[in-house]
Amino acid sequence: MKLLFVCSANALRSPTAEAVFSHYEGIEAASAGTNADAETPVSADLIEWADVVIVMEQHHAQFLQVRFGYLLRRRRVSVLGIPDRYDFMEPDLVQLLKDKVDLQLPRWRNEIADEGRA
């Protein structure tokens, strides 16, 4: 399963998520940002690569819908609701990410498996 994590600058939240979930078995993780000056700006190629696009805040989902809506029709998009107040790999951020994403992983895996059987 390929997970793309998106925040604003791709400096703190989404790179933390990429680092955490890239160690999960069966998961490939990448990260990007919505800002033009992001470390890795979100792109059509990244969205096409992903099975699930996971954004930190609702305004990231809105940005993606405006810019890449045509690509999101075939992608799951999940909003975590994690504000921009954490440092890279801050333990509270790591735990919050795990709490929110771990709950959804089984459903995403099942949906992706079901699509493979269709």
N, C-alpha and C positions, 0 to 999 in steps of 0.2 A: 504494500500500500504506500502510495506517495502522498505525503502531506506537505503543503506549502503554507508557511506561517507568514502573515503580513502585518506590519505595523507602519508607523510613519517614516522613520529614518533608517530602519533596519540596522539599528545600533545596539539596542538593549533588549526589548521584549522578544521580537521574532528570532534574533540570533540565539537567545537563551533557549527558546523552544526548539529550534533546530538542533542545538547541542544536546538537549535532554532527550528528544525523541529519536534522534539518529542512532541511539544505543538500544532502542527497542527492537526485538527480533521481528523481522518481516516488515519493517518500516524504513522507507527512505524519506528523509526530511530535507527541506530547503527553506530559505527565508528571503524576504524582499520587503521593500518599503514603498509607500505611495508617494513620498516626496521626490521631486525631481533630483535632489542631491542625495538621495538615499545611498547607502553603501552598495546595495544591489537594488536598483529600481525594478518594480514589478513589471513584467512583460507578458506579452501574449504567449511566448514560448514557455514561460514558467507555468502559466495557468493551464496551457494544454498538457504539460507534463504531469500535473497534479491530479490525483483522484479526489482529494479534499482540499479546499482552500479555507484556511482558518485565520480569521482576522481578529485583532485584539479589541477593536471598538466598532460600533455601528457605522461611524463615518468612513471607516476603511471599506466596509461592504458597499456603502453608497458610491464611493469613488470607483471601486471595481465594477459596479453595475453600470455606471455611466461610461466608463472607458472600455470595458471588456464584456459587456452584457451578452453579446453574441456568443462568447466562449463559455459563459457561466451556465448556460442552459443545460449543459451536460456535466456539470460539476456540483458537488455538494459544497455549500458555503456555510461555515459556522462562525458565529460571533461569540467570542469568549467574554467580552465585557471586562477586560483588564485595562485599567487606566495607565497612563504614562507617568508612573511615579516610582518605578523600580530601577535598580541598577542591573547591569549584566550579571547573570548567574546569582543574583541575590536569592538566598534560601527561601524567603517568602514568595518570590516570584516563581521559583522552581516548583514549590509545593502547590501553588495556585494553578499553575499550568497542568501539573499532573492530576490534580483533583478534577479539573474541568475536562481535560482531554481523555483521560482514562475512562471516564463514564461513557464516552461516545464511541470509543474504538471498537467495541464488539458490534455495535449497530452498523458502523461504516464497513467493517469487514464483511458482515453478512450481506449488506446491500451490494458491495462490489462482487462478492462471490455469486450472488443471485444474477447480476448482470452478465457475468461470465457464462452462466448456464443458459441464459436466454438466447 
